[in-house]
């Protein structure tokens, strides 16, 4: 087992920041429509900061891992992919949202009003 250098240890911090960003978003979500909305807004800012730092730091860290001459290519690629996990997560989610057609399902507004997707079926008849 090879000893991890500092760039390889940063992978755990990078993934931890992304997970911590998700947790902050989940914890502050109940305050969105309350009288303590500022807690939610601060949570959103912290979430974006954590994700931005983890994506940028992961990209830079992956470059440094790939430049390390002491590691085998397979290990370099694997550790670089782990370092790029936050970026890959965002990219995959953007692809899923782009491919998924939200008009096929009903949309529920925060007021409780439903917007039906039935008009889409009527358009195909014409």
Helices and strands as residue ranges (DSSP letters): H 6-28, G 29-31, H 37-67, H 73-83, H 85-99, G 102-104, E 107-108, E 114-115, H 118-125
